[in-house]
Amino acid sequence: MSTRQDLAWWQKLLVALKLWRPPHRTLHHEVRDMERPPVPRVTGAYGNRVDLGKRRRIVPQSGDPRT
């Protein structure tokens, strides 16, 4: 393992003596530990409901109104 430039001299010494290994952290670890963004609100005229008044489904479902 090569010595990393962001380590202090004593950390490089411990790595060279194989007494310690720096923690393996990549961008994946940074993104995984970030605070998650808030869930966006449901927008639109009907929210998350499906408006079937204008167009019927191709395959009728049991809860659909009969015409």
C-alpha positions as CSV (number, residue, x, y, z in Angstrom):
1,M,0.0,0.0,0.0
2,S,1.4,3.4,-1.0
3,T,1.5,6.2,1.5
4,R,-1.1,8.8,1.0
5,Q,-0.3,12.5,0.9
6,D,-3.1,13.5,3.3
7,L,-1.6,11.5,6.2
8,A,0.6,13.0,8.9
9,W,4.2,11.8,9.2
10,W,3.4,9.5,12.2
11,Q,0.5,8.0,10.3
12,K,2.8,7.3,7.3
13,L,5.2,5.7,9.7
14,L,2.5,3.4,11.1
15,V,1.4,2.5,7.6
16,A,5.0,1.7,6.6
17,L,5.4,-0.5,9.7
18,K,2.1,-2.2,8.8
19,L,0.7,-1.4,12.2
20,W,-2.2,0.7,11.0
21,R,-4.2,1.1,7.8
22,P,-6.1,4.3,7.1
23,P,-9.9,3.9,6.8
24,H,-11.0,3.2,3.3
25,R,-13.4,6.0,2.4
26,T,-14.5,6.8,-1.1
27,L,-17.1,9.2,-2.6
28,H,-19.6,6.4,-2.1
29,H,-19.1,6.5,1.6
30,E,-19.4,10.3,1.7
31,V,-22.6,10.3,-0.3
32,R,-24.1,7.4,1.8
33,D,-23.5,9.3,5.0
34,M,-24.9,12.6,3.8
35,E,-28.2,13.9,5.1
36,R,-31.0,12.9,2.8
37,P,-32.9,15.6,1.1
38,P,-36.6,16.1,2.1
39,V,-39.2,14.2,0.0
40,P,-40.8,16.6,-2.5
41,R,-44.5,17.4,-2.1
42,V,-47.0,15.9,-4.5
43,T,-47.8,18.5,-7.1
44,G,-50.5,18.8,-9.7
45,A,-54.2,19.4,-9.8
46,Y,-55.1,15.9,-8.5
47,G,-52.2,15.1,-6.2
48,N,-51.3,11.5,-6.4
49,R,-54.9,10.4,-7.5
50,V,-55.5,9.3,-11.0
51,D,-58.2,11.2,-12.8
52,L,-60.1,8.7,-14.9
53,G,-63.0,11.0,-15.8
54,K,-61.6,11.9,-19.2
55,R,-60.3,8.6,-20.4
56,R,-61.2,5.1,-19.5
57,R,-58.6,2.4,-18.8
58,I,-57.8,-0.1,-21.4
59,V,-58.2,-2.9,-18.9
60,P,-61.0,-2.0,-16.4
61,Q,-60.3,-2.5,-12.7
62,S,-62.7,-3.6,-10.0
63,G,-62.9,-0.1,-8.4
64,D,-63.6,1.7,-11.7
65,P,-67.1,3.2,-12.2
66,R,-69.3,1.3,-14.6
67,T,-70.5,3.1,-17.7
